[in-house]
Every structure is written in structure tokens, then in C-alpha cells.
């Protein structure tokens, strides 16, 4: 599979907002924003797949984000629980274990060159793509709703302080 990186317009900028910096609230907000960006990339890929379902030799693409994000969180968990503490006394030393930072995870678009659905070489299963597009849209709407709830909560907290 060929791998292409997908970038958003804000390129996953990091930011701090006063007293909320580095809190669970801000981490949740950041994850929701990253999920929305990945959802947007996924929507573009799925609509491209659907639009080209009848084009001979077209190869479908898919977005990989959730699995990479899960690996990053698991690596943080492993570091806290099982990592052997090491002391690096020289810049040429290599760390035994370096956890992945979830902020480094970006959606990647993979093109599936290995499978074929039809004799003309196209590998798009239109029903599967439509189901995935609907699931993606529902997930996107859920994240938007949660972001709006968090923003309302943030406004309430800021007004009362």
C-alpha cells in the first residue's frame, strides 16, 4: 500500500489556554479536534472512492487514524507501567523505549493496490463505502455535538470565575 500523509489547514497546532492548559478537558478538546480533522479527511477519501466506483483500474483509498492513535495511547500506558528506567548521560545514547506522542499522530491515506473487486481492476465495493461514509458522518456529528457541549461548559466556567 502506498502511504500519503494528510494535513489539515491548522496542521494540528498546539495551543494552551490559560488555566486549562494540559488538563484532561483540554486533552479531550484536542482529541475531538483531531478526530474532526481525521473525519474530514476520511469523508474526502470515501467520496472519492464512491465517485470512482465505476472507473476501470481505480484503486480505493482508506484513512488510518484510530489505530495509530490507539497505539500512541498504549505506548504511553506501557511507559508508565512497564518501562525500564534508563539514564541517558550522553546525547549519542539510544533510549530503550520512547512512547509515541498522540499529538504526533496524523491521518494517513493508504491506497489499496493489492485487492480487486471486478475484472476491470477496480476494487471499490460501493455498499461498503456508503456504509463507512454514513458511519463517518455519524461519528463526525457526535464529535461536533461533544465539542459544542464542552464549549458551553467552558463559557459557564469562565463567566462564574
C-alpha positions in Angstrom: 0.0 0.0 0.0 1.2 3.5 -0.8 1.1 5.9 2.1 0.3 9.6 1.8 0.1 12.0 4.7 -3.0 14.2 5.0 -2.6 17.6 6.6 -5.2 19.9 7.8 -5.1 23.6 7.4 -4.1 24.2 11.0 -1.6 21.3 10.9 -2.6 20.1 14.3 -1.4 23.2 16.1 -0.7 23.0 19.8 -2.1 25.7 22.0 -2.5 26.5 25.6 -5.5 28.3 27.1 -4.5 29.8 30.4 -5.5 27.7 33.4 -6.9 24.9 31.2 -3.6 24.1 29.6 -2.5 20.4 29.9 -5.8 19.4 31.7 -8.0 16.4 30.8 -10.5 18.9 29.5 -8.0 20.4 27.0 -6.8 16.9 26.0 -10.4 15.9 25.3 -10.8 19.1 23.2 -7.6 18.4 21.3 -8.6 14.8 20.6 -12.0 15.9 19.4 -10.5 18.4 17.1 -8.0 15.9 15.7 -10.9 13.4 15.3 -12.8 16.0 13.3 -9.8 16.6 11.1 -9.4 12.9 10.5 -13.2 12.6 9.8 -12.9 15.4 7.2 -10.0 13.6 5.5 -12.0 10.3 5.7 -15.0 11.9 4.1 -13.0 13.2 1.2 -11.4 9.8 0.7 -14.8 8.0 0.9 -16.5 10.4 -1.5 -13.6 10.0 -3.9 -13.9 6.2 -3.7 -17.7 6.4 -4.3 -17.3 8.8 -7.2 -14.8 6.5 -8.9 -16.6 3.2 -8.2 -17.2 2.7 -12.0 -13.7 3.8 -13.2 -11.6 0.9 -14.6 -8.4 0.2 -12.7 -9.3 2.7 -9.9 -7.9 1.6 -6.5 -9.7 2.6 -3.3 -8.1 4.5 -0.5 -8.6 4.3 3.2 -7.7 6.6 6.1 -5.7 5.2 9.0 -6.0 7.3 12.2 -7.8 5.5 15.0 -5.4 2.5 15.1 -2.4 4.8 15.2 -4.0 6.9 18.0 -4.7 3.7 20.0 -1.0 2.7 19.6 0.1 6.1 20.9 -2.1 5.8 24.0 -1.0 2.2 24.6 2.7 3.2 24.4 2.1 6.0 27.0 0.4 3.4 29.2 3.4 0.9 28.7 5.8 3.7 29.6 4.1 4.4 32.9 3.6 0.7 33.9 6.5 -1.4 32.5 9.3 0.7 31.1 12.7 0.1 32.5 14.1 3.5 33.8 17.2 4.5 31.8 19.6 7.2 32.4 21.0 9.0 29.3 24.3 10.6 30.1 25.4 11.2 26.5 23.5 12.6 23.5 24.5 9.6 21.5 22.8 7.2 23.8 19.7 5.5 22.5 16.6 5.3 24.6 15.2 1.8 25.4 11.7 2.9 25.0 10.3 6.1 23.7 6.5 6.4 23.8 4.6 7.8 20.9 3.0 11.2 21.5 -0.7 11.3 20.5 -0.1 14.8 19.2 2.2 13.4 16.5 -0.5 11.1 15.1 -1.9 12.4 11.8 -4.4 10.7 9.5 -2.7 8.8 6.7 -4.3 7.9 3.4 -3.4 4.4 2.2 -4.1 3.2 -1.4 -5.0 -0.5 -1.6 -3.2 -1.8 -4.7 -3.5 -5.5 -3.6 -7.2 -6.2 -3.9 -9.5 -6.3 -6.9 -13.3 -6.5 -6.9 -14.1 -6.6 -10.6 -12.5 -7.9 -13.8 -11.5 -4.3 -14.8 -9.2 -4.0 -11.8 -11.4 -1.6 -9.8 -11.6 -2.6 -6.1 -14.3 -0.3 -4.8 -17.2 -2.0 -3.0 -19.8 0.7 -3.3 -22.1 -0.6 -0.5 -19.1 -0.8 1.9 -18.1 2.7 1.0 -21.6 4.1 1.6 -21.9 2.3 5.0 -18.5 3.7 6.0 -19.4 7.2 4.8 -22.6 7.0 6.9 -20.7 5.8 10.0 -18.1 8.5 9.5 -20.8 11.2 9.3 -22.5 10.0 12.5 -19.1 9.9 14.3 -18.4 13.4 13.0 -21.7 14.7 14.2 -21.2 13.2 17.6 -17.8 14.8 18.0 -19.2 18.2 16.9 -22.0 17.8 19.5 -19.5 17.0 22.2 -17.2 19.9 21.3 -20.3 22.2 21.4 -21.2 20.9 24.9 -17.6 21.4 26.1 -17.6 24.9 24.7 -20.8 25.7 26.5 -19.3 24.3 29.7 -16.2 26.4 29.3 -18.3 29.5 28.8 -20.2 28.8 32.0 -17.0 28.3 34.0 -15.4 31.5 32.6 -18.5 33.5 33.4 -18.6 32.3 37.0 -14.9 32.9 37.8 
